[in-house]
């Protein structure tokens, strides 16, 4: 499956940043290729104001939601056009979180810029650092050992677990399922503690580096195995119980439904795409020791997105536990003459909790000259804007939270 991740201005001209069977590549653009990707103009323009044209009519007014509001923990705003309860159009304003991070990376060394990559969006810190490192390592032809590759995948799955738990916790809370939400919040906190146990950081920061990664001690690994076993057992019990709660499921059912044609048009990846019955190739972005199952649902609504994430939590916990148990077998002696280049360009993709996260980097003499960040939250905001159409105000949190996206990740 070919997916357009971004439109890149390179020293050689405009290129298309694509993913095909999990492999990141740059393709020269032309009119024929542009027309084969319906999200080309969306990605090329990268507007910070989505669906911004106002609506007029008898009784229609604009209800501004944000940039400071309950329910969304970031500075970002929606302009909801309505004549009462029904949402006619949902415009999204990303500009409140635009920090020009790509510009800030220019003229820095990769080892300095990775700190900025981790801080684009703390919830996706590991995915950003992995995509950044893969792009840099591809640009500079830096080889990796099996230990670094495997630990990166484990920590990406750890990031997936706590992000998915957070999404389902917010959905349960919005549906007034207070007991379920409290239990899920506890598991979310426990997942953050496991992050800290393995890396010293609750959000998996300051662990990944160009060409290498910090390896936890044996005692930390053993504690994490026990911790994820408990998270898995508790979550499976909670999830099975929640599926018998019709009040909860009815609130999510048919909320924010998108069709396969719509999600393909936006270029969505991750759980939001798979909830429409479409498999993406994100598991192919890394060499898994044991393949992770690809979870899909068919309804394309908030419930399907929740169920997709719930099943992925189970799969990710299993993956983490099984691989931590054999992590001591990955030890390798450092390679002699392990050197790369000092100039080059490359791209890399990480399978983040909410979809494909890509970096393009152009480096000259160990200094970054160009960088482009392509995030799942940007196309996700377009999808949210579309999914909110014809919904009522009380459906807002079910639609927005089910996509697992962030203003900071979208606006950069």
C-alpha positions in Angstrom: 0.0 0.0 0.0 1.5 3.3 -1.1 0.9 6.3 1.2 2.0 9.9 0.7 3.5 11.1 4.0 4.7 14.5 2.9 5.7 16.9 0.1 9.4 17.9 0.5 11.5 20.7 -0.9 14.9 19.3 -1.5 18.1 20.7 -3.1 17.1 18.8 -6.2 13.5 20.1 -6.3 10.2 19.0 -5.0 10.0 15.3 -3.9 7.2 13.1 -2.6 7.9 11.4 0.7 6.1 8.1 0.4 5.8 4.8 2.3 5.4 1.6 0.4 5.3 -1.7 2.2 6.8 0.0 5.2 9.7 1.4 3.3 10.3 5.2 3.3 11.4 6.7 0.0 11.6 10.0 -1.9 10.1 10.2 -5.4 10.4 13.0 -7.9 7.1 14.7 -8.5 5.1 15.2 -11.6 1.5 15.8 -12.5 0.7 12.1 -13.0 2.2 11.1 -9.6 0.5 14.1 -7.9 -2.9 12.9 -9.2 -2.4 9.4 -7.8 -2.3 10.8 -4.2 -5.5 12.6 -3.2 -3.8 14.2 -0.2 -1.0 15.9 -2.3 -2.4 19.4 -2.0 -3.4 19.0 1.6 0.2 18.1 2.5 1.9 20.6 0.2 0.0 23.6 1.6 0.2 22.5 5.2 -2.2 25.2 6.3 -2.4 25.9 10.0 -6.1 26.7 9.6 -8.3 23.8 8.5 -11.7 24.2 6.8 -11.5 27.9 7.7 -14.2 29.2 5.4 -17.2 30.5 7.4 -20.8 29.4 7.0 -23.7 31.8 6.9 -27.4 31.3 7.0 -30.5 31.8 9.0 -29.6 31.4 12.7 -26.1 30.2 12.0 -23.4 31.4 14.4 -19.8 30.5 15.2 -19.1 28.9 18.6 -15.4 29.3 19.4 -14.0 26.4 21.5 -10.5 27.3 22.7 -7.6 28.0 22.8 -8.0 27.5 26.6 -10.7 25.0 27.3 -11.7 22.1 29.5 -11.2 18.7 27.9 -8.3 19.6 25.6 -5.0 20.1 27.4 -3.3 22.1 24.6 -3.5 25.5 23.1 -5.6 25.0 20.0 -9.1 26.1 19.0 -12.1 25.1 17.0 -14.6 27.3 15.3 -17.9 25.3 15.3 -20.5 26.7 13.0 -24.0 25.8 14.1 -27.6 27.0 14.4 -28.1 25.2 17.7 -26.9 21.7 18.5 -25.8 20.4 15.2 -22.3 21.1 14.0 -22.4 22.3 10.4 -18.6 22.8 10.1 -15.7 22.4 12.4 -12.7 24.7 11.6 -9.5 23.9 13.3 -6.9 26.5 14.2 -3.5 25.0 14.8 -1.6 28.3 14.9 -1.6 28.6 18.7 0.9 25.7 18.9 3.1 26.6 15.9 6.6 26.8 17.3 8.7 26.6 14.1 10.6 23.6 15.3 11.8 22.6 11.8 13.4 26.1 11.5 15.0 25.7 14.9 16.7 22.5 13.8 18.5 24.2 11.0 22.3 24.8 11.5 22.4 22.3 14.4 24.2 19.0 14.6 22.0 16.0 14.6 22.9 15.2 18.2 21.6 18.7 19.2 18.5 18.6 17.1 17.2 15.3 18.4 16.3 17.1 21.7 14.0 19.3 19.7 12.5 16.3 17.9 11.6 14.7 21.2 9.8 17.9 22.3 7.6 18.3 19.2 5.0 16.3 21.2 5.9 14.6 24.4 3.3 11.8 23.9 5.2 10.8 20.8 8.7 11.6 22.0 10.0 8.1 21.2 8.4 7.9 17.8 9.8 11.4 16.9 13.3 10.5 18.0 13.2 7.1 16.2 12.0 8.7 12.9 14.6 11.5 13.3 17.4 8.9 14.0 16.4 6.7 11.1 16.4 9.6 8.7 19.8 10.8 10.0 21.2 7.3 9.9 20.0 6.8 6.4 21.4 10.1 5.3 24.8 9.5 6.8 24.9 5.7 6.1 25.3 4.8 9.8 25.0 1.1 10.5 23.0 -0.2 13.5 23.4 -3.3 15.6 20.5 -5.6 16.4 20.3 -4.5 20.0 19.6 -0.9 19.1 17.0 -1.9 16.5 15.2 -4.2 19.0 15.2 -1.8 21.9 13.8 1.0 19.7 10.9 -1.3 18.8 10.2 -2.2 22.4 10.1 1.4 23.4 7.8 2.3 20.5 5.4 -0.4 21.7 5.7 1.0 25.3 4.8 4.4 23.9 1.8 2.8 22.1 0.6 1.2 25.3 0.4 4.3 27.4 -1.0 6.5 24.5 -3.8 4.0 23.8 -4.6 3.7 27.5 -4.8 7.4 27.7 -7.2 7.6 24.7 -9.5 4.9 26.0 -9.4 6.5 29.5 -10.6 9.9 28.0 -13.3 8.2 26.0 -14.6 6.4 29.1 -14.5 9.6 31.1 -16.4 11.5 28.4 -19.1 8.7 28.5 -19.5 9.2 32.2 -18.1 5.8 33.0 -16.3 7.0 36.1 -15.3 3.6 37.6 -13.9 2.4 34.3 -12.1 5.7 33.7 -10.6 5.6 37.2 -9.2 2.1 36.6 -7.9 3.1 33.1 -6.3 6.2 34.6 -4.5 4.0 37.1 -3.2 1.7 34.3 -2.0 4.8 32.3 0.0 5.9 35.4 1.4 2.5 35.7 2.5 2.5 32.1 4.3 5.8 32.6 6.1 4.3 35.6 7.2 1.4 33.4 8.6 3.9 31.0 10.5 5.5 33.8 11.7 2.1 35.0 13.2 1.3 31.6 14.6 4.7 30.6 14.5 7.1 33.6 11.9 9.2 31.8 8.1 8.8 32.0 7.8 10.0 28.4 10.8 8.0 27.1 13.0 11.1 26.5 16.8 11.3 26.5 17.2 7.6 25.7 17.5 7.3 21.9 20.6 8.6 20.1 22.1 8.7 16.6 23.3 5.1 16.0 22.6 3.8 19.5 20.3 3.7 22.5 20.7 3.5 26.2 20.2 -0.1 27.5 18.4 -0.7 30.8 20.0 -2.8 33.6 18.8 -6.3 34.3 16.9 -5.3 37.5 15.0 -2.7 35.5 14.1 -5.2 32.8 12.8 -7.7 35.3 10.7 -5.1 37.1 9.2 -4.0 33.7 8.3 -7.6 32.8 6.3 -7.9 36.0 4.8 -4.5 35.5 3.6 -5.1 31.9 2.2 -8.6 32.9 0.0 -6.8 35.5 -1.0 -4.1 33.1 -2.0 -6.7 30.5 -4.0 -8.9 32.9 -5.9 -5.9 34.4 -6.6 -4.3 31.1 -7.9 -7.5 29.5 -10.3 -7.9 32.4 -11.5 -4.3 32.2 -11.9 -4.4 28.5 -14.0 -7.6 28.5 -16.2 -6.0 31.2 -16.6 -2.8 29.2 -17.9 -4.6 26.1 -20.9 -5.6 28.1 -21.8 -2.0 29.0 -24.3 -0.9 26.3 -24.5 2.7 27.7 -20.7 3.1 27.1 -20.7 1.5 23.7 -23.8 3.3 22.4 -22.1 6.7 23.1 -19.2 5.7 20.8 -21.1 3.9 18.1 -21.6 5.9 14.9 -19.8 8.9 16.4 -17.5 10.5 13.9 -17.8 7.8 11.3 -15.5 8.0 8.3 -15.6 5.9 5.1 -12.6 4.1 3.5 -12.6 6.7 0.7 -12.5 9.5 3.2 -9.6 8.2 5.3 -7.6 7.3 2.1 -8.2 10.8 0.8 -6.7 12.3 3.9 -3.8 9.9 3.9 -4.6 8.6 7.4 -2.5 5.8 8.9 -2.5 3.9 12.2 -5.6 3.0 14.2 -7.8 5.6 12.5 -7.2 3.9 9.1 -7.3 0.4 10.4 -10.7 1.1 12.1 -12.1 1.4 8.6 -11.0 -2.1 7.6 -7.8 -1.1 5.8 -4.4 -2.5 6.6 -1.4 -0.2 6.4 2.2 -1.3 6.2 3.5 0.4 9.4 4.7 -2.8 10.9 7.1 -3.1 8.0 9.0 0.1 9.1 11.1 -2.1 11.4 12.4 -5.7 11.5 10.3 -7.3 14.2 11.7 -10.4 15.8 8.1 -11.7 15.9 5.5 -10.0 13.7 2.9 -7.9 15.4 -0.7 -8.7 14.3 -2.4 -6.0 12.3 -5.7 -5.1 14.1 -8.6 -3.9 12.0 -12.2 -3.0 12.5 -14.8 -2.2 9.9 -17.2 0.5 11.2 -14.9 3.5 11.0 -16.5 5.2 14.0 -15.2 6.2 17.5 -16.1 2.7 18.8 -14.1 1.0 16.1 -11.1 3.3 16.8 -11.4 2.5 20.5 -11.6 -1.3 19.8 -8.6 -1.2 17.5 -6.5 0.6 20.1 -7.7 -1.9 22.8 -6.6 -4.9 20.9 -3.3 -3.2 20.1 -2.6 -2.7 23.8 -2.9 -6.5 24.3 -0.6 -7.2 21.4 1.9 -4.6 22.4 2.1 -5.8 26.0 2.6 -9.4 24.8 5.4 -8.2 22.5 7.1 -6.2 25.2 7.0 -9.0 27.8 8.2 -11.7 25.4 11.1 -9.5 24.0 12.2 -8.2 27.4 12.6 -11.8 28.5 15.2 -12.5 25.8 16.8 -9.0 25.6 20.1 -10.2 27.1 20.7 -12.4 24.0 21.1 -9.3 21.8 24.4 -8.2 23.3 27.0 -7.5 20.7 30.6 -6.4 20.7 31.0 -2.9 19.3 31.8 -2.9 15.6 35.3 -1.8 14.7 35.5 1.1 12.3 31.8 1.8 12.7 31.7 5.1 10.9 29.3 6.9 8.6 29.4 9.9 6.3 29.2 13.6 7.3 26.9 14.7 4.5 23.8 13.3 2.8 20.0 13.3 2.7 17.6 10.7 4.0 14.2 9.9 5.3 12.8 7.7 8.0 9.4 6.6 9.3 8.4 5.4 12.8 5.2 3.6 13.6 3.8 5.9 16.2 0.7 5.3 18.4 -1.5 7.3 16.0 0.1 6.5 12.6 3.1 7.1 10.3 5.5 9.7 11.6 8.2 10.7 9.1 11.4 12.9 9.0 13.3 14.1 5.9 16.8 15.5 6.7 19.5 17.0 4.6 22.9 17.2 6.2 26.1 19.0 5.1 29.3 18.4 7.0 27.4 17.2 10.1 25.1 20.3 10.1 21.4 20.1 9.3 20.5 22.3 6.3 16.9 21.1 5.7 14.4 19.2 7.7 10.7 18.3 7.2 8.6 16.6 9.8 5.4 14.8 8.7 3.1 13.8 11.5 -0.1 11.7 11.9 -1.8 14.5 13.9 -1.8 16.9 10.9 -3.8 14.7 8.6 -5.7 13.6 11.7 -6.9 17.1 12.3 -8.4 17.2 8.8 -10.1 13.9 9.5 -11.5 15.3 12.8 -12.9 18.4 11.0 -14.7 16.1 8.6 -15.9 13.6 11.2 -17.4 16.3 13.4 -19.7 17.5 10.5 -23.4 16.8 11.4 -22.5 15.6 14.9 -24.0 17.3 17.9 -22.0 19.1 20.6 -22.1 16.3 23.1 -20.4 14.0 20.5 -17.4 16.3 20.3 -15.1 14.5 22.9 -15.9 11.1 21.4 -14.9 12.2 18.0 -11.8 14.3 18.9 -10.3 12.0 21.5 -10.8 8.8 19.5 -8.2 9.9 16.9 -5.5 10.2 19.6 -4.0 13.4 18.0 -2.4 16.5 19.4 -2.2 20.2 18.4 1.5 20.3 19.1 2.2 17.3 16.8 0.1 18.9 14.0 1.3 22.4 14.2 5.0 21.8 14.9 
